[in-house]
Amino acid sequence: MDRRIKHMDSEITDLRSRSMRDNILIHNLDYVPGERLEQLVPQLLREHLNVNDVRFVRIHRNSVRGTINSRPVTITGKLVDPGKKDQILQAQKVKKQGARLPFFITAQEPASVVEERKRLYQITDSLKGQNIKAKVEKNGITMPNGGKYEEPIPKLEISDALQLDASQVESLDNIEVVYTQPTKSKGSEIFATGRKVSTMSEVSELYMKVNVDPNSVASDHRILVYRLKDSDGKIQESYWDDGEHGAGRRLLQYMRVNKIVNVGVVITRWSGGIHLGPYRFKIMEEHIQDIANLLDEK
């Protein structure tokens, strides 16, 4: 069942990617009174990027002005000529080197694809700090020797945990961890499991322990985030979102800002019928801090 769901998710992501392939997103473009985007945007592309004859099948702001914050709402546009997308993005790349643009354009992609790319770029940034020049490519990271980067902690699926025998599960039961009290809001429930970690194997044990727990297995998301200082004094850090797009990246940044180190945490979440929006990240950050405090007391 787990593998079937994973396959279905992959197919859905592929369908979304194909439906978005002719789309561009226009960010940070200020509102113009009475704006007609089908005329305004082609004019701006012509003036600032020297890209002519851009037409849209449809183009619109993604929400009503001012419903979230004061920033201009992103615009989605479906191009009549798909070939214009690469032309626009390349022209923007060249133009950015010389002058500030009044907007920023990206290709539209599914949230899961965008977040995974951000995660990969965070890894290459970390490798760069170790004087390792790795490169993000379509489905992973290429190392300087041409080989593929191997995740120190592979993403776990429930099916992986089911492969463990009784003795392995028993050894995981003996691992000492701490738990936070669950936070319940609008039908959602969030809590955290954590332990002190100084090696990748200890992070892996924590991750596996949560994934074999019958209660956690029934949850919608099991988000791993960790930071540790290895035997060489280097910081090792990463995360897995497990479908909660943006959560791991934000939680890792929270750990950095608050100088939380040698800590591994798995946030477990059951989703309710009502969206929590960005508030869910605030709840998760509080649980990260609670885990850090509990471990400091031990």
N, C-alpha and C positions, 0 to 999 in steps of 0.2 A: 504493500500500500504506500509506504514512504517513497519508494522509488517511482511508483506510478504518479504520485503527486508532484515529485520533482520533475518528471518528464512533462507533465501537464503545464507546470509553471514555465518550463523552458519553451514549450510551444506557444504559450500565451505571450511571453516576452518577445518571441520571434514575430508573432502576428502584430503586436504593438509596434515593433520596430519597422515593419513593412508599411503599416498604416501611417507612420510618421516620416517616412523617408524623404518626402517632398516638402517637409515643413521646416520653417526657421522660427526661432524665438528671438524677439527683440526686447532687450532689457534696458531699464533706466531711461526710457524715452519720455520726457516730460509731456504732460497733457497740453493740448492746444484747444482753446474754446471752440466747440462745434467741430472738432476734428473729424475728418473723413480719412480713415487710415488707408483705404485703397488708393488714395491720391497722395497723401502725405508721405507715406513710407517710400514709394518709388521715387518721389522727388528728393528725399533725403539721401537715398542710396546713390542717386545720380550726382548730387552736389558733393557729398563727402567721400564716396568710394569710386566715383566715375564708372558705375555700373548702370547701364542703360536698359530700357525696355523690360523692366521687371513688372510682372503682373501677377495678381493673386486670384486663385479660385475663391478663397475667402480669407478674411483677416479680421481679428477682433482682440480686444483686451480680455484677459482670462478671468476677470471678476470686476465687480462694480468698484468704482473709485472710492478709496478711503475705507473699505470694509475691513482691512487688516492693519495697515499702517499708512504713513504719509508718502511712502515711496511709490513711484509710478508702477502701475500694474503691468506685468509682462504681457507682450503681444504675441499671439500665435498667428502665423501666416502660412497658407498652403500655396506653393508656387505653381503657376501654370506651366512653366518650363523648369523641370527638375534640374537641368544643367546649370541654372543660375545659382543654385545653392553653393556649389564649390567655388564659383566665380566670386560670389559675395564674401564668403569666408576667407578666401585667399586675398582679396582686395583689402579686407579689414586687417588681416595679419600684417600686410605691408604698410598700411596707413597708420597703424598704431605706433609704429616706430618713430613717426615724425610728428604727430599731432594728436591731441585728445579728441575723441569722438563724443558726440552727444548721446550715444547709444552703444550698446554692445550686443552682438548677434552670435547665437550658437545654433547648432543643429538640434532639433527636438529628438530626444531619445527617451525610452522608458526609464523611470526612476531607478530601477534596479541596475540598469546599465551605467547610468550616471554615477551612482554611489559606488559601484564596484571600481570604476575608473578612478574616482577620488581616493579610494582606499589604496589602489596600486600606486598612485602618485605619492601618497604619504610614505609608502614603503621605499620608493626610490629616493625620496628626500632623506629618509633615515640612512639609506645606504650611501648616499652622497656624503653625509656627515662622517662616514667611515672611509671616505676616499674611494668608494666603489661606484663607478659610473654605469648604472643600469638604465635600461630604456623601457618605457611602457609601450607595449604593442597591443594588438587587438584583444587578445584573450589572456594576457599575462605580462610578465616582466622578463626581458632578455638581459642576461648578465654579460659583462665585458668579453667573456670567452665564447659567447654565442649560445651558451646553455640556458635553459629555463630556470627561473627562480623557483625554489621549492619552499612552500609554506612551512615554517617551523611547527605550527599548530594547524593541521588540516581542519577544514570545516567538517563538523560531525553531523550526520543524519541519524535519525532514530534507528534506521536499519543497521548502522555501524555498531551501535550499542548492543543490538540484539545478537551480534556475533560473539559476544563475550561468553565464556563459560562460567560456571558457578564459582570457581575459585577466584577468577578475576573480579567478579562482582563483589565477592566477599572482601577482597583486598581493598576495593574502593570504599566499602563501608567503614573501613578502619581509618580512613583519611579524616583528619580533624578539620572541620570548617565552621564558619559562623553564619548565622542567618539574620536577616532583618525582619521586622514585623511587616506584614503585607499592607500595602496602601490600596484602598478600594475607592474607585471614583467612576460614576456613570456606567457601572457594569463591568469595568475593567479592574483587574487585580494585578499588582506589581510587587515583587519582592526580590531580594538578592541573596546569593550564596557566595561566600568569599573565603580566601585563605591567604596566608603569607606565602609568597613564592620567591625563589631565588634561581630556579632553573626552569627550562621549558618543559621538562618532564612533570614538574609539579603543576604547571599550568594545565598541561594535558590531562593530568589526573583529575583536577578540579572540573574541567570541562566534561570529561567522561562521567564523573560521578553524578553530575546534574542530569546528563542525558540518559542515565539508566534509572533515575528516580521515577517511580510510577506517577507521582503527582506532577512533576515537571514535564514529563513526556506528554501529558495531556494539554500542555499550554500551547499558545500560538507562536510564541517567540522565546528563544533562549539566546541572549546576546552576550557574547564573551568579550571582555576587554581586560587588558593586562599591561602592566609596566614593571620591569624589573631591571636591576643592575647585575650584569653577569660577572663571572670571575675575572674578566679583563677590565672591569669598571665601565663597560659600555651599556647604555640603556637599550634594552630590547622591549619593544612595545608593538601591539597591534590589536585587532578586533575582528569579530564576525558579527554582522548585523542580524542574520537569520530572518530576513524579510522585513525587519523594522528599519526601513531605509533612512540613513542619516544618524541613527542612534549611536552606533559604535564610534563614529567619527566625533560626534559631540561629546560622548562620555570620555573618550581618550583625551580630548582637549581639556575637559574638566580636570582629569587626573594630572595633566601637565601643569595647568595653572595653579592647582592646589598642592603641587609637589608631592603627589601620592606615588610612592614607588615600592617595589617588592610586594605588590598586591595584585591578585587575580580575582575577578568578579564575574559572575554570570547573573545577568538580570533576567528574571523569568516573568513573562507577561501573558495574561489571559485577556483577550480583547472583548469589550462589551459591545452593545448595540449602538452606542453613541460615540462619535469621534471625540477624542480628547485634544486633538491638535498638538501644537508645540508644548502644551502643558505637560504632556506625558514625558517629555525629555527632562523637565524640571523635577518631576517625581523621581525619575531614574537617577539624576544627579544626586538627589538627597539620599538615595539608597547607597550609592557609591560612597558618599561621605560617611554614612552610618557604618558601612563595612570597615572603612579605614579607622573609624573611632573604636569600633569593637576590637579590631586587631591590635590597636595601640594599647588597649586595656589588658591584653593577655600577657 
